[in-house]
Amino acid sequence: MQRRTFAAGLAALWLPSLARAQAPLAENPFGLGVASGHPTASSVVLWTRLLAADPTAAPGGPVTVDWTIAADERMRQFVRSGQAVAEPAWGHSVHVDVDGLEPNRPYWYRFTVAGKASPTGRTRTAPAPGERLAALDFAVASCQQYEQGYYAAWRHMAAEELNAVLFVGDYIYETSWGHDLVRHHGSGRTLTLADYRNRYALYKSDPDLQAAHAAHPFIVTWDDHEVVNDYANDISPTDPDPKTFLAVRAAAYQAYWEHMPLPNALRPAGSAMRLYDRFRFGDLVDLHVIDDRQYRAHNACRAELKPGRMITDCAERLDPARTMLGAEQEAWFASGMKAASARWNLVAQQTLMAELDRSKEGGRHTFWADGWDGYPMARQKLIDAIAASPVRDTVVVGGDVHSFWVTELKQDFTQPKSATVATEFVGGSITSQGPPEKALQEILPHNPHITYAKSGIYGYGLVTFSPKSATLQVRTVQSIKDAKSPIATAARFVVEAGQPGAKPA
């Protein structure tokens, strides 16, 4: 393997056994930080990945890592402790499933190996399913192209008071792109497991991203750039042969699991990994996290796609057999909607769900093939499932489009007066450059169900639930070119219980 030089000098492809003197641990074996995630009322997952002093060394054996979780920040009131084995086959990542915890309270944790301690992380369990709550707070984040900006947004998010962070895709980027770059990947497109491990290690070397992970539990799903741009199931625009692409996808999925605070039960098997899941937060929120990449049908009318993967007249787009979620996940989602019983439904998914006709004045209807507009019948199934839920208030959050959106999800987008089924909030991007603001505003008159759309700003969304309302905040940094940039609330909206659709607050 060739040596790769990262900005923080932290990346390592392998961590040999401690018994091999020729390849010891790095001076800071926890240089990629610590993280927690997948919170339930009685459990969390703790994560880290060990680094070696020499990333060119051959693979070594397993390494035993000690872990401790405590009820206090000084780590004196231990509640659980144990050992985990960092296996070379899984990049010497550590995933600890900690159970037997109390609901709705913070805990602190750390790892030790070879006499060296990790930073102390803070996590939080979910409230018990029946617990009556006055409020819940979630951050919504996505799209953090490392080269295009610094992670000041993560530094500010670390200081927020949150129940969890919802990361909805594009944690890494497989290629370089954009303009006015402030830092560099230092390598080309990711293709192999080693490539993906290096790219994650680079992104995770950022101290502001580490701070956010150490401050809050994360609930995650992926989009396309964790593998390759605009991939659909078993092919991508750059890899049209399924056999070739699925080998890339297997490497990408393994590296994703190795670097996310996900439970051991979700470890991938080759090119398959079930990621969609469901969480309950007290009596306030049933959270449904979906995967719209792994199981989707191929883009419609691929031979006719215009630049930017746009569709105009395309009968295949309306084929009711075409899916975004796959039959099994569609049934799982519909079942979860029927069984929901909290005050609010919250759906975390990848991209803009509302229909967006991108035509200009007098032009033919134009839709983006790679988003929900390329799969309108699949979207209708999802919206119908939401409408059939006994929980009458639903908020859908997303990312992907590198801009902030607040929309009304309609029962029928062809009828402006159709019933609004749910409220949508797209939480912008951490750093990834967005579409031109002028072009975005030009298409809004054709889309009356769009309440708010703004490009050219960067940050994350905050969603606060109470029994009577949900508040949506657009949190934006002043400049992604400044690592110390301040942050402000650029817009605020409220959704009143029983009245889907957001209003300025």
VOGU-3710 file (C-alpha; in Angstrom, 3 decimals, decimal comma):
1> mqrrtfaagl> 0,000/0,000/0,000  1,139/3,498/-0,736  1,511/5,980/2,069  -1,180/8,686/2,059  -0,499/12,019/3,732  -3,518/13,595/5,422  -3,988/17,110/6,733  -3,753/15,994/10,330  -1,371/13,104/9,698  -3,829/10,671/11,245
11> aalwlpslar> -4,887/8,174/8,630  -3,969/4,540/8,952  -4,975/1,639/6,762  -4,146/-1,075/9,306  -3,374/-1,453/12,957  -1,042/-4,401/13,614  -1,149/-6,431/16,795  0,436/-4,812/19,824  2,843/-7,724/19,944  4,511/-6,623/16,703
21> aqaplaenpf> 7,171/-4,122/17,666  7,763/-3,061/14,058  4,260/-1,531/13,838  3,202/0,015/17,153  0,170/2,129/17,932  0,221/5,747/16,888  1,223/8,224/19,549  -2,457/9,115/19,638  -4,277/5,875/18,778  -7,614/7,705/19,143
31> glgvasghpt> -6,779/10,340/16,562  -10,100/9,866/14,778  -12,009/10,714/17,941  -14,885/8,947/19,646  -18,590/8,817/18,864  -21,891/7,426/20,052  -25,142/6,658/18,318  -28,241/4,536/17,837  -29,776/5,681/21,162  -32,671/3,795/22,702
41> assvvlwtrl> -34,218/4,166/26,149  -31,786/1,616/27,576  -28,807/1,512/25,216  -26,314/3,357/23,059  -23,494/2,357/20,728  -19,972/3,614/21,481  -17,449/3,921/18,640  -13,793/4,567/17,951  -11,181/3,349/15,460  -7,551/2,765/16,356
51> laadptaapg> -4,611/4,236/14,455  -1,169/2,759/13,860  2,124/4,637/13,890  2,947/3,332/10,408  0,027/3,165/7,953  2,154/1,149/5,491  2,554/-1,818/7,862  1,029/-5,191/7,039  -2,242/-6,179/8,688  -1,812/-7,360/12,233
61> gpvtvdwtia> -3,920/-9,213/14,733  -6,821/-8,165/16,940  -6,327/-5,550/19,652  -8,182/-5,498/22,984  -9,623/-2,113/23,949  -11,072/-1,213/27,359  -14,181/0,949/27,579  -16,036/2,636/30,419  -19,329/4,520/30,635  -20,119/6,701/33,633
71> adermrqfvr> -22,948/8,743/35,101  -20,766/11,824/35,601  -18,454/13,932/33,457  -15,436/13,238/35,693  -15,888/9,522/35,021  -16,023/8,567/38,690  -19,473/6,959/38,854  -18,966/3,942/36,597  -22,156/2,241/35,418  -20,779/-0,114/32,766
81> sgqavaepaw> -17,326/-1,206/31,616  -15,767/-3,962/29,587  -13,472/-4,887/26,752  -13,954/-4,893/22,991  -11,797/-6,441/20,302  -10,688/-4,253/17,401  -10,475/-6,698/14,503  -8,118/-6,102/11,565  -10,762/-7,365/9,130  -12,945/-4,396/10,181
91> ghsvhvdvdg> -10,245/-1,732/10,103  -9,620/-2,041/13,850  -12,864/-0,184/14,466  -14,637/-0,598/17,803  -18,419/-0,814/18,181  -19,674/-1,383/21,723  -23,378/-2,086/22,279  -24,013/-0,828/25,826  -27,305/-1,927/27,378  -28,902/-1,629/30,807
101> lepnrpywyr> -28,839/2,189/30,902  -31,435/4,562/32,323  -33,679/6,428/29,877  -33,445/10,102/28,941  -30,206/11,027/30,648  -26,623/11,873/29,697  -23,700/9,501/30,105  -19,968/9,954/29,597  -17,588/7,392/28,139  -14,008/6,755/27,078
111> ftvagkaspt> -11,726/4,052/25,715  -8,201/3,030/26,744  -5,570/0,956/24,969  -1,917/0,339/25,813  -2,188/2,750/28,728  -3,527/5,601/26,567  -6,976/7,113/27,055  -9,301/8,524/24,455  -11,059/11,871/24,808  -14,176/11,673/26,962
121> grtrtapapg> -17,378/11,608/24,977  -20,884/12,515/26,066  -23,969/10,643/24,918  -27,648/10,516/25,819  -30,249/7,762/25,956  -33,692/8,216/24,460  -36,673/8,856/26,729  -38,731/5,800/27,646  -41,582/5,171/25,163  -44,323/6,236/27,575
131> erlaaldfav> -42,521/9,216/29,129  -44,404/12,516/28,857  -42,108/15,171/27,425  -42,232/18,931/27,156  -39,711/19,123/24,294  -37,243/17,250/22,101  -34,407/18,770/20,086  -32,774/17,319/16,967  -30,161/18,686/14,592  -30,388/17,780/10,885
141> ascqqyeqgy> -27,131/17,748/8,922  -25,763/16,473/5,608  -23,311/17,074/2,784  -19,913/17,968/4,237  -17,549/18,156/1,244  -14,187/18,437/3,032  -12,416/20,460/0,350  -15,057/23,158/-0,034  -15,099/24,549/3,477  -14,181/24,283/7,114
151> yaawrhmaae> -16,420/22,609/9,663  -17,333/25,605/11,799  -20,946/24,423/11,700  -19,953/21,263/13,573  -18,189/23,319/16,232  -21,390/25,249/16,867  -23,530/22,123/16,795  -21,338/20,608/19,504  -22,498/23,427/21,797  -26,235/22,917/21,139
161> elnavlfvgd> -28,473/21,090/23,618  -29,748/18,114/21,601  -31,340/14,728/22,041  -29,618/13,487/18,878  -28,045/14,512/15,564  -29,740/13,184/12,431  -27,135/12,878/9,685  -28,974/12,199/6,427  -26,235/11,559/3,900  -23,018/12,464/2,100
171> yiyetswghd> -20,683/12,085/5,070  -17,761/11,785/2,647  -17,309/12,564/-1,045  -15,732/10,012/-3,301  -14,259/12,578/-5,712  -12,999/16,150/-5,733  -15,207/18,856/-7,209  -16,199/22,493/-6,695  -14,369/25,811/-6,722  -12,399/27,959/-4,274
181> lvrhhgsgrt> -11,268/24,905/-2,337  -9,760/25,494/1,103  -8,173/22,028/1,550  -7,719/18,854/-0,481  -8,401/15,128/-0,423  -4,868/14,425/-1,600  -5,998/11,433/-3,674  -8,382/10,539/-6,488  -11,715/8,740/-6,590  -12,314/6,113/-3,911
191> ltladyrnry> -12,649/2,593/-5,310  -11,158/0,115/-2,846  -11,691/-0,553/0,851  -8,344/1,082/1,567  -9,413/4,166/-0,431  -12,668/4,531/1,496  -10,951/3,971/4,850  -8,480/6,714/4,016  -11,214/9,129/2,975  -13,185/8,584/6,185
201> alyksdpdlq> -10,015/8,959/8,237  -9,323/12,283/6,539  -12,795/13,641/7,224  -12,785/12,335/10,792  -9,437/13,970/11,495  -11,239/17,327/11,595  -11,420/18,534/15,231  -14,788/20,274/14,851  -16,447/17,150/13,457  -14,859/15,171/16,294
211> aahaahpfiv> -16,271/17,645/18,801  -19,826/17,192/17,501  -19,523/13,412/17,624  -18,146/13,585/21,165  -21,015/15,835/22,281  -24,114/14,068/20,888  -25,390/10,657/19,800  -25,799/10,382/16,025  -28,544/8,590/14,097  -27,359/8,144/10,532
221> twddhevvnd> -28,402/7,217/7,039  -26,483/7,531/3,789  -27,016/9,045/0,369  -24,929/8,529/-2,772  -21,480/10,032/-2,166  -20,664/7,502/0,527  -20,340/5,214/-2,523  -20,447/7,153/-5,816  -22,501/10,043/-7,175  -26,064/9,233/-8,272
231> yandisptdp> -25,786/5,471/-7,855  -29,022/3,499/-8,017  -29,065/0,040/-6,469  -26,451/-1,995/-8,370  -25,187/0,550/-10,930  -23,964/4,132/-11,146  -23,456/6,569/-14,038  -19,722/5,849/-13,934  -20,078/2,094/-13,216  -22,860/0,695/-15,433
241> dpktflavra> -21,756/-2,926/-14,954  -23,391/-4,362/-11,785  -20,576/-6,832/-11,106  -17,971/-4,067/-11,102  -20,113/-1,634/-9,170  -21,195/-4,050/-6,437  -17,538/-4,679/-5,590  -17,131/-0,933/-5,070  -20,358/-0,792/-3,084  -19,205/-3,620/-0,810
251> aayqaywehm> -15,995/-1,722/-0,006  -17,923/1,503/0,577  -20,526/-0,127/2,831  -17,876/-1,815/4,935  -15,940/1,423/5,395  -19,187/3,217/6,271  -19,977/0,734/9,047  -16,379/0,858/10,284  -16,608/4,633/10,782  -20,176/5,143/12,036
261> plpnalrpag> -21,544/4,557/15,588  -23,737/1,687/14,411  -24,497/-1,532/16,309  -22,734/-4,788/15,546  -26,034/-6,235/14,331  -25,919/-3,872/11,327  -22,482/-5,021/10,149  -22,688/-5,399/6,339  -22,568/-8,688/4,465  -20,717/-8,029/1,229
271> samrlydrfr> -22,559/-5,374/-0,773  -25,689/-5,519/1,411  -26,342/-3,626/4,631  -29,709/-2,935/6,211  -29,631/0,633/7,488  -33,285/1,675/7,771  -34,520/1,649/11,342  -37,030/3,044/13,814  -36,601/4,886/17,139  -39,031/6,071/19,824
281> fgdlvdlhvi> -38,534/9,232/21,894  -41,017/9,301/24,783  -44,576/10,226/23,952  -43,486/12,908/21,494  -41,729/11,361/18,472  -41,709/8,157/16,457  -38,610/8,452/14,263  -38,397/6,479/11,007  -34,996/6,454/9,243  -35,070/5,238/5,647
291> ddrqyrahna> -32,629/4,224/2,904  -33,556/5,389/-0,591  -30,323/4,320/-2,351  -29,659/0,614/-1,867  -32,974/-0,757/-3,151  -34,165/1,801/-5,688  -34,990/1,150/-9,312  -32,567/2,507/-11,879  -33,149/6,073/-13,085  -35,986/6,304/-15,584
301> craelkpgrm> -35,243/6,877/-19,271  -31,495/6,710/-18,718  -30,728/6,940/-22,442  -32,681/10,198/-22,698  -31,443/12,023/-19,604  -30,445/15,613/-20,231  -27,432/17,296/-18,553  -27,837/17,256/-14,779  -29,942/14,066/-15,051  -33,100/15,994/-15,958
311> itdcaerldp> -36,276/14,440/-17,395  -38,970/16,138/-19,461  -41,332/13,752/-21,272  -40,685/10,301/-19,835  -43,477/7,736/-19,529  -41,240/5,328/-17,586  -41,035/7,871/-14,754  -44,721/7,205/-14,014  -44,464/3,413/-13,936  -46,100/2,333/-10,626
321> artmlgaeqe> -43,703/-0,621/-10,349  -40,678/1,659/-9,934  -39,472/1,945/-6,340  -37,198/4,096/-4,190  -37,284/1,946/-1,056  -37,792/-1,580/-2,359  -40,848/-3,699/-1,568  -39,606/-4,900/1,819  -38,754/-1,423/3,102  -42,000/0,017/1,701
331> awfasgmkaa> -43,981/-2,565/3,685  -41,858/-1,900/6,783  -42,500/1,846/6,477  -46,245/1,471/5,957  -46,455/-0,894/8,938  -44,535/1,561/11,107  -46,810/4,417/10,116  -49,874/2,386/11,046  -48,391/1,405/14,410  -47,108/4,878/15,312
341> sarwnlvaqq> -48,537/6,291/18,522  -46,397/9,265/19,564  -47,527/12,880/19,222  -45,409/13,385/16,055  -43,983/11,256/13,272  -40,480/12,238/12,160  -39,106/10,782/8,916  -35,358/11,116/8,265  -34,398/10,530/4,641  -31,884/11,675/2,067
351> tlmaeldrsk> -33,174/14,386/-0,234  -35,898/16,888/-1,175  -39,187/14,976/-1,221  -41,602/17,642/-2,496  -42,226/17,808/-6,225  -40,038/20,468/-7,844  -40,910/21,364/-11,413  -37,664/22,883/-12,696  -39,130/24,290/-15,905  -38,880/27,976/-16,701
361> eggrhtfwad> -41,749/30,163/-17,887  -43,551/28,469/-20,775  -41,280/25,413/-20,790  -42,139/21,753/-20,488  -42,307/20,226/-17,022  -38,780/19,230/-16,038  -37,794/16,994/-13,157  -34,566/15,722/-11,627  -34,300/12,004/-12,326  -32,159/11,072/-9,316
371> gwdgypmarq> -34,460/12,488/-6,615  -38,029/11,658/-5,568  -39,282/13,421/-8,718  -37,736/10,582/-10,704  -39,874/8,139/-8,697  -43,234/9,926/-8,224  -45,297/6,764/-7,799  -42,950/5,532/-5,062  -43,289/8,928/-3,389  -47,068/8,624/-3,606
381> klidaiaasp> -46,915/5,294/-1,745  -44,866/6,898/1,004  -47,159/9,919/1,286  -50,219/7,656/1,318  -48,626/5,661/4,167  -48,070/8,876/6,113  -51,662/9,946/5,481  -52,919/6,582/6,784  -51,064/6,910/10,093  -53,122/7,504/13,240
391> vrdtvvvggd> -50,497/10,137/14,094  -51,788/13,179/12,265  -48,654/15,329/12,405  -45,542/14,375/10,433  -42,296/16,204/9,737  -39,994/14,883/7,003  -36,345/15,986/7,073  -33,751/15,636/4,317  -30,514/16,866/2,794  -28,648/16,271/-0,509
401> vhsfwvtelk> -29,630/19,434/-2,434  -27,132/21,768/-0,684  -29,785/24,337/0,158  -32,474/24,915/2,775  -36,127/24,145/2,033  -39,461/24,201/3,845  -42,296/22,615/1,868  -45,784/21,192/2,101  -46,004/17,534/1,089  -49,271/17,290/-0,843
411> qdftqpksat> -51,605/14,357/-1,297  -51,632/15,349/-4,992  -48,951/17,733/-6,260  -50,893/18,394/-9,470  -53,609/20,111/-7,434  -52,413/23,186/-5,468  -55,452/22,946/-3,187  -54,838/19,292/-2,405  -54,517/18,361/1,259  -51,153/18,876/2,920
421> vatefvggsi> -50,119/15,549/4,452  -46,808/16,510/6,082  -44,296/19,299/6,514  -40,819/18,959/4,985  -37,595/20,591/6,196  -34,341/20,185/4,252  -31,445/21,165/6,483  -28,975/22,589/3,974  -25,370/21,439/3,780  -22,440/21,703/6,148
431> tsqgppekal> -20,082/22,855/3,364  -21,130/21,410/-0,018  -21,674/24,117/-2,631  -25,268/24,627/-3,689  -27,192/25,654/-6,812  -27,242/29,302/-7,943  -29,691/31,245/-5,828  -31,075/33,090/-8,862  -31,886/29,851/-10,693  -33,569/28,476/-7,608
441> qeilphnphi> -35,810/31,509/-7,177  -36,790/31,449/-10,865  -38,497/28,071/-10,529  -40,364/28,727/-7,291  -43,431/30,382/-8,935  -44,222/27,001/-10,559  -44,155/25,292/-7,161  -46,674/26,978/-4,828  -46,251/24,301/-2,150  -42,700/25,554/-1,483
451> tyaksgiygy> -42,721/27,804/1,585  -39,007/28,618/1,718  -35,930/27,891/-0,396  -32,488/29,392/0,045  -29,122/28,574/-1,477  -25,665/30,048/-0,904  -25,868/29,578/2,874  -24,412/26,705/4,878  -25,009/25,060/8,206  -27,649/22,747/9,643
461> glvtfspksa> -31,254/22,597/10,744  -32,697/22,430/14,232  -36,080/20,818/14,863  -37,727/21,224/18,264  -40,870/19,261/19,061  -43,388/20,053/21,779  -46,882/18,625/22,251  -48,423/21,596/20,468  -45,865/22,560/17,795  -42,665/21,848/15,917
471> tlqvrtvqsi> -40,169/24,662/15,410  -37,750/24,622/12,448  -34,596/26,733/12,576  -32,160/27,456/9,733  -28,735/27,718/11,414  -26,061/29,177/9,134  -22,400/30,076/9,505  -21,150/33,391/8,205  -18,535/31,775/5,939  -17,420/28,220/5,255
481> kdakspiata> -14,006/29,641/4,335  -13,434/30,666/7,971  -12,839/27,850/10,477  -13,835/30,231/13,304  -16,949/31,570/11,609  -19,845/32,658/13,869  -23,317/31,239/13,414  -26,794/32,762/13,350  -30,410/31,719/12,849  -31,274/32,808/9,303
491> arfvveagqp> -34,957/31,777/9,420  -37,435/30,208/11,788  -40,734/28,426/11,103  -43,419/26,804/13,230  -45,769/23,916/12,532  -48,828/23,923/14,729  -50,126/20,518/15,788  -53,092/19,553/13,652  -52,169/22,089/10,949  -49,515/20,614/8,599
501> gakpa> -47,452/23,196/6,766  -44,980/25,623/8,301  -45,415/29,333/8,890  -42,708/31,948/9,580  -42,130/32,352/13,298
//
